[in-house]
Amino acid sequence: MISKTPGVLKIDKNTPQRGKMKLTLLLVSSLTIMSVITISPALPQMASDFSEVPRAEFLVKLVLTIPALFIAVVSPIAGRLIDKYGRLRLLWASLVLYVLAGTGGFYLDDLYAILISRAFLGIAVGMSMTIAITLIADYFEGMERQKFVGIQIAFMSIGGILFIGLGGVLADISWRYPFLLYLFALLVLPLSMMYLPEPSISRNQDQTSTQAKAPSIIWLLFINTMIMWILFFLIPVQIPFHMKAIGIEKNALIGLAIAISTLFSAISSVSYSRIKGKFSFLFIFALGYLLMAIGFALAALSQDLFLVILSMIFLGLGMGIMIPNTNMWVMKLAPPAIRGKEIGKLTTFWFMGQFLSPIIIAPVLTFMTLPDTFMTAAGALLVLAIVFLTFYMSKSGKQVEQL
């Protein structure tokens, strides 16, 4: 049984369709994280094979992150389109493009052609991720939404563990084989056609969308999301090179280390609903940044696999609570009439941070070692933790939490 109210599509909790809808939505969400980190263990081998290309190491890192630029560009456009025309047809088109572009690295021989295919992958993910987050806001509300947001991030993290683990194993055969994992979207496409209902857009909602506005504090969340990802994305981009430098050669072990951060991200994401029941949005950001600061400090000191994994645990725990915390707050602040538009902005800043990370870090690495860079990141994260804790304790912070 399905009932519709403005901004929310409710499906009877006891119907089998609801369980299938949730699983399908989680599978769509998992495509987002695998779009970027799946090929991370293959980066050093790619750089070696394309060594004759000028600035090959930097360009190979862009293979990992250039989808993020196009996700950032496309997401606000996707948000406006889905507010106007609906969610599902755009989702189906994005999944087809995801498969075609994602597998490009398997059969393309030119590094620049691979970069172009990754750009199209970014367009696909920009549409699918914006739609997935918007559908969560459409389908759920209240405590159920809060729980599902945590489950969504946890499921994405678990998917990341699986795909990056497979990526590491496949990269030991050839750096091309991890690109075949993008075929997974062929499974998700028919499920999305069968089990995801299209939320209605009421005429009243459509007519008032131009007048609706979100509170200005939402921009703090957007900017904070970008900073968060600039720092966190040091892990998939730089950790493989750091591990090679300290003598860890196997790509499978590199994949394992990154997967550990994803596992603990899943653990803290699943716990998010309980954590949010006890603490405020601002305090959770302070806690998340503190955990990440500890993680990067350990990464800077690491000379063996044990300390690398320990650092990944802290980094995963920090990001695992901050991502659902951001998504929940944006969903709360965004009026239903412009929900897609605001979530599109969130997606833009999320992936702009991922894209900018190696670009910002590249000049830093010309005069700092990777361990020094990790320690500098730890210092910046500690400052952010103190800033959010101070804001949480202030009168303005308490007022912001009530919006």
N, C-alpha and C positions, 0 to 999 in steps of 0.2 A: 504494500500500500504506500502510495506517494502522495504527500500533501505539499503545497507550495504557499509560501508567504514571501513578501517582498524581501529580497536579499538572502533568503534561506530556503533551501529545498530539503524537506524532511522526508525520510524514508523510514517506515516502521522498523524498529530495531529487531523485531522477531522474524522478518522476512529473510529468506536465503539470499535475495538480491543484495541486501545491505552488506553482508559479509563479502560477497564477490565484488561489490563496488569498492569496498575498502581495500581489498587485496589488489585490485587493478590500479587504484589510485597510488598505492604504495609502489607498485611495479613501475608506473610512469615516473614517479619521483626518483626511483633508483637510477634511471637513465641519466639523470643530471650529474651525479657524482662520477659515474663510470665514464661520462663523456670526456672528463679531464684527466683523472688520475690513472686510468687503466694502462696507459702506455708509459707511465713514469719510470718503471724499471728498465725500459728499453732505451732510455735517453743516452746513456754513455755509449752504447753500441751504435746507435744511430749517428752520434757525433763522430765516431771513428770511421764509419762507412762513408760519410759525406765529408771527410776531412779535407778533400780538395776544394770544397766550396768555401769561399771567403767567409770568415766569421761563422763557421759551421756550428760551433758549440752554442753560440748565442741563438742562431736560427733554429737549432733543434729544441732549445728551451721554449722558443716561441711556438713550435709545433704543439707543445703541451698547453700553452696559455692563450694562443690567438683565438681559440673559440670563445674565450671569455670576453674579448673585445667585441665580437659580433653579438654575443648574448646581451652585452650591455647596450649596444646600439639598437637591437631589435626589440628588447623587452618592453620599453614604453610604448612602442608602436603596437606590439601585440596586445598590451593592456587596453589600449583604446579600441582596437578592433574587436576584442572579445566582449567589451562592455556594450558595443554597438550591435554586433552580429552573432554573438553566442560563442560557446567554448569548443564544442566537439569537432566540428569540421576542420577548424584550424589545428586542433590536436592531431587528427588523423594525417593531415598533410605534413605536419612537422615530423611525425614518426617515420613516414616514408623517406623524407629528406635525410633524417637521422641515419638510416641504414645506408643510403647511397653515399653520403658524404663521409660517414664514420669509417667505412671500410676502405677509403681511398688510399691509406698508407700501405695496404697490402699489395696493391697492384700498380701504384704510381712509382716511377723511377727518379723523378725530378723532385728535389727538395722544395722548390718553390711551388710546384704543382700540389705537393702534399700540404703546404701551407694554405693554398687556396681551398682545398677540400676541407681543411679544418675550419676555415672561415664559414663555409656552408654548414658545417656541423654546428657551429655557434649559432647560426640563424635558427636551426631546428631546435636547439636546446632553449634559446631565448623564448620561443613560442611555447614549447612544452612545459617548461618550468613555471612560467607565469600562469599558464592555464591550470597546472596542478595545484599551485598554492591558492589560486582563486577558487577552484572547485572545493577545496577544503573549507574555505570560508563560506561557500555557498551551501554545502551539505551539512555542516555542523555548527553548533553554537554552544556557549557556556563551557561547562566542565568537560563535555564530550570533545569539543574543539581543542581545548587545552591538552587533553590526553592524546588526541590523535596527532597533534602537531609534534609532540615528543616522540610518538611512535614513528611518525613519518621520517624525522631526522635519524632515528635509530635504524630504521629499515634502510635508509640511504647509506648509513655507515656500514651496516652489515653487508649490503650489496657491494660497497666499496672494498670490504675485506675480501669478498669472494672474487671480484673482478681484478683487483690489483694482485691478489695471490695467483690467479690464473695468468695474469699478465706477466708476472715475474717468471713463472714456469715456462710460458710460451716464449718469452724473450731469451731464455737460455738456448732455445732452438734457433730462433731468428727474431730480430727486432720487428719484422713484419707481422708475425703471427698474432700479437695482441690486438691488432686492428680488426681481426675477425670477430672479436667479442661484441662489436657493435651490431652484429646480426641479431642479438638478443631482442632488439626492438621489433623484429618480425613476430615474436611471440606476444608482445604487448599490444600490438595494433589490433588484432581481432578481439582481444579481451576488452579493449576500450570501446570498440564498436558494440559489443554485446551488453556490457555491464555498467557503463557510465551514463546516467541520464542527463539530459540537457536541462540546466536550470532555466526557468522562464525569466524574461526581462519584461517587467510590467511597463505599460505605457507611461504611467506616472513616474516610475523610476527613470525611464529613458528621458523623459522631458525635463526632469530636475537635475540630470547629471551635470549640466553645465553650471548650475548654481552651487552644487555640493562642494564643500572644501574640508580637508582634513586639518587638524590642529597643526600649527607650525612646528611643534616639537617633533613631528614625524621626520623632519629633515635631520635632526640630531641622530635618529636611528639610521637613516640612509648613510650619512657620512661616517658614523661609527662602524657600520657594516663594511664599508670600503676599507677603512683602516684595519679592521679585524682581519680581513682576507689578505690584504697586502702582507701582513706579518705572518699569518698562518700558512700562506702559500709558499713560504720558504721551505716547508717540509717536502712536498712532492717535487719541487724544482731543484732545491739545493742539497737535500739530504743524500740522494744517490751519489752525488759527487763527493760529499764529505765522507761517506762510508767507503768509497773507493780509495780516498786519500789515506784513511787509517787502516787500510789493508783488508777490507771486506769486499771480496771480488764477486761472489755469486749474486746474480740478479735476483734469484729466489729469496735470498736473505734480505736484500734491499726491499723487495716487495713485502716480505714478512714484517720488517720494521715499520713501514708506512701503514701496513694493515693493522698493526698493533694500535697505532694512534686512532685509526678508524673504529676498531673494536671498543676502545674506551670512550670514544665519542658516542657510540651507540649506547653504552651502559649509562652514561650521564644523561643522554637524551631521554631514555626510557624513564629515568628518575625525575625528569623535569617537572611533571605535574605535581609530584609530592614536594619538590623543592620550592616551586612557585606558591604552593599552599602555605609555606612558612616565611618566604622572603619576598621582597619587592623586586620589580624589574631592575631598578638601579643597583640594588645590592648584588643581584645575580651577575650583572655585568662586572662589578668590582671583583667578585669571587672568580669569575671566568678568566679575567685578565691576570689575576694573581697566579692561578694555576698555570697559565701559559708562560708567565715570566719564569716560574720554576723550571718548566719544561725546556725553554730555550737556554737557560743557564746550564742545565745538565747536558744539553746537546753541545754547548761550547766546550765543556770539560771532557766530553766523551773521547776515549781512545780505544774502546772495544765495544762489542755488540751489546753487552749488558747495559752500559750507561746510555747507549743510543735508544734501546727499547724503553728504559726507564723514562727518558725524556719524552718519548712518544706517548707514554701513558699519561703524563701530566698535560701535555699539549692536547691530547684527545679529550680528556676530562673537561678542560677549559672550553674548547670549542663546542663540545657536546651540549653544554647548557646555554651557551650564548646564542646559537643559531635558532633553536625554538623560542628562546626568550625574545629575540628580535621579531620573528614571524608572528608570534602571538600579539605583541604590542602593536605592530602595524595593522594586523587584522582588527584589533580593538579600536584603533584610531580612525581607520578608513571607512567612510560612509558607504553603504552597499551600492549606491548609484555609481560610485567611481572606484569601486574595489579593485577592478582589474587594472585601472590606471595607476593606482598607488602601489599595488603589488608589482606592477611592471617597473616602477621606479626603484623599488627595493631590489629587484632582480638586477637592474642596471648597475647599481652601486656594488652589489655583491660580486658580480663578475668583472666589473671595472677594477676592483681591488685585486682579483686574481691576475688579470692581464697586466696591470701596472707593476706587480711584485717583481718579476725578473728585470723589468726595465729600470726600476728604481734601484734595485740591488746591483745591477751590472756595473755602474760606475763606482759603487761602494767597494766592490770586490777588486778594483784596480789598486786600491791602497789599503785594504783590510783583508785579512784571511777569513775563511768561512767561520772558524771558531770565534774570532773577534766580532764578526757580523752577528752571529747568534747571541753573543753576550750583549751587544748593543741593542738587539731586539728585546732581550730580557729586560734591560733597563727601561726602554720605552714602554713596555707592557706594564712594568711596575708603576710607572708614572700614571698610566691610564687607570690602573686599579685604584690608586690614591685619589685621582680626580673623580671617579664615579662614587667612591666611598664618601668623599666630601660632599658631593652633590646629593647623595642619598640622605646625609645627615642634616642638610640645609632645609630651610622653610620652602624654598623654591622647588626642591626635589620632591617634597611631600605634596605640593600642589600639582606638580606634573603627573605624579602617580595617580591622581584622582581623575584625570581627563578621560 
